[in-house]
Amino acid sequence: MTLGELKDFLLKNLAAYYDAGEAATICKLLFEHAGIPPFNQPDQHYREIPVPVQQKMEEYIKALQQYKPIQYILQEAWFYKFKFLVNESVLIPRPETEELVEKSLPFLKHFTSPRILDIGTGSGCIAITLKKLLTAARITALDVSSGALTTARLNAKDLAVQVAWLQQDFLDETTWPALGMYDCIISNPPYIPVAEKKNMNPRVTNHEPHLALFADTEEPFLFYKKIAAFAQGHLLPGGKVFAETHYDVAEEAIKYFIATGWQAALEKDMSGNNRFLILNRSPKQ
Protein backbone atom coordinates (compact mmCIF):
# COMPACT_ATOMS: atom_id res chain seq x y z
CA MET A 1 0.00 0.00 0.00
CA THR A 2 1.30 3.46 -0.90
CA LEU A 3 1.03 6.57 1.23
CA GLY A 4 -1.64 7.98 -1.08
CA GLU A 5 -3.63 4.74 -0.94
CA LEU A 6 -3.37 4.70 2.84
CA LYS A 7 -4.70 8.24 3.06
CA ASP A 8 -7.61 7.37 0.76
CA PHE A 9 -8.31 4.22 2.82
CA LEU A 10 -8.44 6.21 6.06
CA LEU A 11 -10.67 8.97 4.71
CA LYS A 12 -13.05 6.48 3.08
CA ASN A 13 -13.45 4.47 6.30
CA LEU A 14 -13.96 7.57 8.42
CA ALA A 15 -16.49 9.24 6.10
CA ALA A 16 -19.55 7.64 7.71
CA TYR A 17 -18.46 8.66 11.22
CA TYR A 18 -16.84 12.09 10.89
CA ASP A 19 -17.28 15.14 8.70
CA ALA A 20 -14.63 15.79 6.05
CA GLY A 21 -12.67 18.34 8.08
CA GLU A 22 -12.57 16.17 11.21
CA ALA A 23 -11.60 13.09 9.19
CA ALA A 24 -8.72 15.00 7.57
CA THR A 25 -7.51 16.16 11.00
CA ILE A 26 -7.64 12.60 12.35
CA CYS A 27 -5.74 11.36 9.32
CA LYS A 28 -3.05 14.00 9.91
CA LEU A 29 -2.77 13.04 13.60
CA LEU A 30 -2.45 9.34 12.76
CA PHE A 31 0.28 10.07 10.21
CA GLU A 32 2.18 12.25 12.67
CA HIS A 33 1.91 9.59 15.37
CA ALA A 34 3.26 6.96 12.95
CA GLY A 35 6.14 9.23 11.96
CA ILE A 36 4.85 9.71 8.41
CA PRO A 37 5.88 13.14 7.07
CA PRO A 38 3.27 15.50 5.60
CA PHE A 39 2.51 15.49 1.86
CA ASN A 40 4.85 18.17 0.57
CA GLN A 41 6.47 16.36 -2.35
CA PRO A 42 4.58 14.80 -5.30
CA ASP A 43 6.55 11.55 -5.15
CA GLN A 44 5.53 10.96 -1.50
CA HIS A 45 2.10 9.89 -2.74
CA TYR A 46 3.65 6.74 -4.20
CA ARG A 47 5.91 5.83 -1.29
CA GLU A 48 5.31 2.33 0.06
CA ILE A 49 4.08 2.03 3.64
CA PRO A 50 5.49 -0.83 5.79
CA VAL A 51 2.99 -3.60 6.52
CA PRO A 52 3.14 -3.13 10.35
CA VAL A 53 2.12 0.52 9.89
CA GLN A 54 -0.78 -0.53 7.66
CA GLN A 55 -1.92 -3.05 10.27
CA LYS A 56 -1.74 -0.47 13.05
CA MET A 57 -3.80 1.96 10.97
CA GLU A 58 -6.45 -0.73 10.46
CA GLU A 59 -6.62 -1.17 14.26
CA TYR A 60 -7.02 2.59 14.70
CA ILE A 61 -9.84 2.66 12.15
CA LYS A 62 -11.76 -0.07 13.99
CA ALA A 63 -11.46 1.85 17.25
CA LEU A 64 -12.51 5.11 15.61
CA GLN A 65 -15.56 3.41 14.11
CA GLN A 66 -16.54 2.46 17.66
CA TYR A 67 -16.43 6.18 18.50
CA LYS A 68 -13.28 5.90 20.60
CA PRO A 69 -11.73 9.39 20.74
CA ILE A 70 -8.50 9.79 18.80
CA GLN A 71 -6.82 11.10 21.98
CA TYR A 72 -7.49 7.80 23.76
CA ILE A 73 -6.36 5.78 20.76
CA LEU A 74 -3.04 7.64 20.60
CA GLN A 75 -2.99 8.09 24.40
CA GLU A 76 -2.04 11.73 24.09
CA ALA A 77 -3.64 15.16 24.12
CA TRP A 78 -2.21 18.66 23.93
CA PHE A 79 -3.04 21.18 26.62
CA TYR A 80 -1.54 24.67 26.81
CA LYS A 81 1.39 23.63 24.50
CA PHE A 82 2.22 20.56 26.63
CA LYS A 83 1.58 16.95 25.62
CA PHE A 84 -0.28 14.86 28.21
CA LEU A 85 -0.88 11.14 28.52
CA VAL A 86 -4.64 10.47 28.50
CA ASN A 87 -6.65 7.28 28.87
CA GLU A 88 -10.17 6.31 29.88
CA SER A 89 -9.41 7.05 33.54
CA VAL A 90 -9.32 10.78 32.80
CA LEU A 91 -11.17 13.40 30.80
CA ILE A 92 -9.68 14.60 27.56
CA PRO A 93 -8.51 18.18 28.26
CA ARG A 94 -10.71 20.81 26.61
CA PRO A 95 -9.91 24.31 25.29
CA GLU A 96 -12.28 25.77 27.91
CA THR A 97 -10.07 24.36 30.65
CA GLU A 98 -7.07 26.02 29.03
CA GLU A 99 -9.06 29.23 29.38
CA LEU A 100 -9.64 28.46 33.06
CA VAL A 101 -5.86 28.31 33.54
CA GLU A 102 -5.50 31.53 31.56
CA LYS A 103 -8.08 33.27 33.77
CA SER A 104 -6.12 32.38 36.90
CA LEU A 105 -2.67 33.48 35.74
CA PRO A 106 -2.92 37.28 36.16
CA PHE A 107 -4.00 36.74 39.77
CA LEU A 108 -1.39 34.07 40.53
CA LYS A 109 1.47 36.10 39.08
CA HIS A 110 1.08 38.58 41.95
CA PHE A 111 2.51 35.92 44.28
CA THR A 112 6.14 34.89 44.59
CA SER A 113 5.19 31.33 45.52
CA PRO A 114 1.42 30.85 45.37
CA ARG A 115 -0.20 27.98 47.26
CA ILE A 116 -2.67 26.30 44.90
CA LEU A 117 -5.17 23.48 45.29
CA ASP A 118 -6.52 21.72 42.18
CA ILE A 119 -9.73 19.81 43.02
CA GLY A 120 -10.59 16.91 40.69
CA THR A 121 -7.26 16.95 38.89
CA GLY A 122 -7.86 14.10 36.42
CA SER A 123 -4.87 13.95 34.06
CA GLY A 124 -3.22 16.68 36.11
CA CYS A 125 -3.36 19.10 33.18
CA ILE A 126 -4.30 22.14 35.30
CA ALA A 127 -1.87 21.49 38.16
CA ILE A 128 1.05 20.53 35.91
CA THR A 129 0.53 23.43 33.52
CA LEU A 130 0.42 25.91 36.40
CA LYS A 131 3.61 24.40 37.81
CA LYS A 132 5.32 24.66 34.41
CA LEU A 133 4.28 28.32 34.12
CA LEU A 134 4.81 29.25 37.79
CA THR A 135 7.83 27.22 38.84
CA ALA A 136 7.86 28.50 42.42
CA ALA A 137 4.20 27.63 43.01
CA ARG A 138 3.35 25.09 45.70
CA ILE A 139 0.62 22.95 44.21
CA THR A 140 -1.53 20.21 45.67
CA ALA A 141 -3.87 18.25 43.41
CA LEU A 142 -6.47 15.72 44.46
CA ASP A 143 -8.83 13.25 42.87
CA VAL A 144 -11.04 10.43 44.10
CA SER A 145 -9.88 8.15 41.26
CA SER A 146 -6.71 6.12 41.71
CA GLY A 147 -6.53 5.61 37.94
CA ALA A 148 -6.62 9.35 37.35
CA LEU A 149 -3.85 9.95 39.89
CA THR A 150 -1.68 7.25 38.33
CA THR A 151 -2.04 9.06 35.00
CA ALA A 152 -1.40 12.46 36.59
CA ARG A 153 1.79 11.21 38.26
CA LEU A 154 3.07 9.85 34.94
CA ASN A 155 2.36 13.21 33.31
CA ALA A 156 4.21 15.05 36.08
CA LYS A 157 7.20 12.76 35.61
CA ASP A 158 7.16 13.20 31.81
CA LEU A 159 6.93 16.99 32.14
CA ALA A 160 9.46 17.13 35.00
CA VAL A 161 7.40 18.90 37.66
CA GLN A 162 6.74 18.31 41.34
CA VAL A 163 3.11 18.35 42.51
CA ALA A 164 1.69 16.91 45.75
CA TRP A 165 -0.88 14.31 44.64
CA LEU A 166 -3.67 13.16 46.99
CA GLN A 167 -6.33 10.49 46.53
CA GLN A 168 -9.29 11.92 48.37
CA ASP A 169 -13.06 12.15 48.11
CA PHE A 170 -13.43 15.90 48.28
CA LEU A 171 -17.18 15.63 48.91
CA ASP A 172 -16.40 13.98 52.25
CA GLU A 173 -15.95 16.95 54.58
CA THR A 174 -14.22 14.81 57.20
CA THR A 175 -11.16 14.76 54.91
CA TRP A 176 -10.84 18.55 54.78
CA PRO A 177 -8.81 19.10 57.99
CA ALA A 178 -5.89 17.23 56.40
CA LEU A 179 -5.70 19.88 53.68
CA GLY A 180 -3.91 23.20 54.10
CA MET A 181 -4.48 26.87 53.37
CA TYR A 182 -4.35 28.20 49.83
CA ASP A 183 -4.05 31.42 47.86
CA CYS A 184 -5.98 29.84 44.99
CA ILE A 185 -8.41 26.97 44.65
CA ILE A 186 -9.01 25.89 41.06
CA SER A 187 -11.34 23.21 39.74
CA ASN A 188 -13.02 21.76 36.70
CA PRO A 189 -15.54 19.62 38.62
CA PRO A 190 -18.28 17.38 37.18
CA TYR A 191 -20.89 19.82 35.93
CA ILE A 192 -22.77 18.48 32.90
CA PRO A 193 -26.47 17.90 33.70
CA VAL A 194 -27.32 14.18 33.48
CA ALA A 195 -30.33 15.06 31.30
CA GLU A 196 -27.91 16.27 28.63
CA LYS A 197 -26.31 12.81 28.29
CA LYS A 198 -28.79 11.66 25.64
CA ASN A 199 -27.81 14.56 23.37
CA MET A 200 -24.06 14.08 23.70
CA ASN A 201 -21.65 12.52 21.22
CA PRO A 202 -21.06 8.80 21.89
CA ARG A 203 -17.32 9.48 21.73
CA VAL A 204 -17.83 11.26 25.06
CA THR A 205 -20.54 9.18 26.73
CA ASN A 206 -19.15 5.77 25.72
CA HIS A 207 -15.55 6.41 26.71
CA GLU A 208 -14.90 9.35 29.03
CA PRO A 209 -15.34 8.78 32.81
CA HIS A 210 -18.87 9.70 33.87
CA LEU A 211 -17.62 10.40 37.40
CA ALA A 212 -15.70 13.36 36.00
CA LEU A 213 -18.39 14.50 33.55
CA PHE A 214 -21.82 14.55 35.15
CA ALA A 215 -23.21 16.51 38.06
CA ASP A 216 -25.18 14.89 40.86
CA THR A 217 -28.73 14.34 39.63
CA GLU A 218 -30.39 15.39 42.88
CA GLU A 219 -28.10 18.31 43.68
CA PRO A 220 -26.34 19.64 40.55
CA PHE A 221 -24.56 22.40 42.51
CA LEU A 222 -23.17 19.97 45.08
CA PHE A 223 -19.53 20.25 44.01
CA TYR A 224 -19.68 24.04 43.88
CA LYS A 225 -21.33 24.27 47.28
CA LYS A 226 -18.65 22.02 48.73
CA ILE A 227 -15.87 24.06 47.13
CA ALA A 228 -17.35 27.28 48.53
CA ALA A 229 -17.77 25.76 51.99
CA PHE A 230 -14.22 24.41 51.95
CA ALA A 231 -12.85 27.74 50.76
CA GLN A 232 -14.38 29.57 53.73
CA GLY A 233 -11.95 27.76 55.99
CA HIS A 234 -9.03 27.08 53.64
CA LEU A 235 -8.70 30.14 51.40
CA LEU A 236 -6.16 32.66 52.63
CA PRO A 237 -7.08 36.37 52.86
CA GLY A 238 -7.00 37.84 49.37
CA GLY A 239 -7.39 34.39 47.86
CA LYS A 240 -9.63 33.40 44.95
CA VAL A 241 -11.52 30.39 43.64
CA PHE A 242 -11.56 29.70 39.89
CA ALA A 243 -14.03 27.05 38.68
CA GLU A 244 -15.38 25.93 35.34
CA THR A 245 -19.14 25.41 35.09
CA HIS A 246 -21.96 24.63 32.66
CA TYR A 247 -23.53 27.55 30.84
CA ASP A 248 -27.07 26.31 31.58
CA VAL A 249 -26.60 26.61 35.35
CA ALA A 250 -23.95 29.35 35.55
CA GLU A 251 -26.31 32.24 36.30
CA GLU A 252 -28.15 30.28 38.98
CA ALA A 253 -24.82 29.29 40.51
CA ILE A 254 -23.53 32.86 40.67
CA LYS A 255 -26.74 33.97 42.40
CA TYR A 256 -26.23 31.27 45.01
CA PHE A 257 -22.68 32.39 45.77
CA ILE A 258 -23.60 36.06 46.02
CA ALA A 259 -26.53 35.19 48.32
CA THR A 260 -24.17 33.22 50.59
CA GLY A 261 -21.78 36.14 51.01
CA TRP A 262 -19.19 35.66 48.29
CA GLN A 263 -17.89 38.33 45.97
CA ALA A 264 -18.55 36.42 42.77
CA ALA A 265 -18.06 37.02 39.06
CA LEU A 266 -19.16 35.05 36.03
CA GLU A 267 -17.03 35.20 32.87
CA LYS A 268 -17.58 33.86 29.36
CA ASP A 269 -15.54 31.38 27.34
CA MET A 270 -14.22 31.91 23.81
CA SER A 271 -17.59 30.85 22.39
CA GLY A 272 -19.48 33.48 24.38
CA ASN A 273 -20.96 31.02 26.89
CA ASN A 274 -21.07 31.68 30.64
CA ARG A 275 -18.35 29.33 31.82
CA PHE A 276 -16.08 30.54 34.62
CA LEU A 277 -16.95 31.26 38.25
CA ILE A 278 -14.49 33.46 40.14
CA LEU A 279 -15.01 33.82 43.89
CA ASN A 280 -13.24 36.27 46.19
CA ARG A 281 -13.19 36.21 49.95
CA SER A 282 -15.71 38.75 51.15
CA PRO A 283 -15.06 40.99 54.15
CA LYS A 284 -18.06 39.26 55.75
CA GLN A 285 -16.31 35.87 55.74
TAURPE-V442658 format. One line per field, one symbol per residue. burial: b if it has 16 or more other ideal C-beta (glycine too) atoms within 10 Angstrom, else e. Layout:
burial=???
This chain:
burial=eebeebbebbeebbeebbeeeebeebbebbbebbebeeeeeeeeeeeebeeebeeebeebbeebeeebbbbbbbeebebbebebbbbbbbbbbeeebbbbbebbeebbeebeebbbbbbbbbbbbbbbbbbebbeebbbbbbbebeebbbbbeebbeebebebebbebebeeeeeeeebeebbbbbbbbbbbeeeeeeeeeebbbebbbeebbbbeeeebbebbebbbebbeebbeeebbbbbbbbeebbeebbebbeeeebebebeebeeeebbbbbbbbeeee
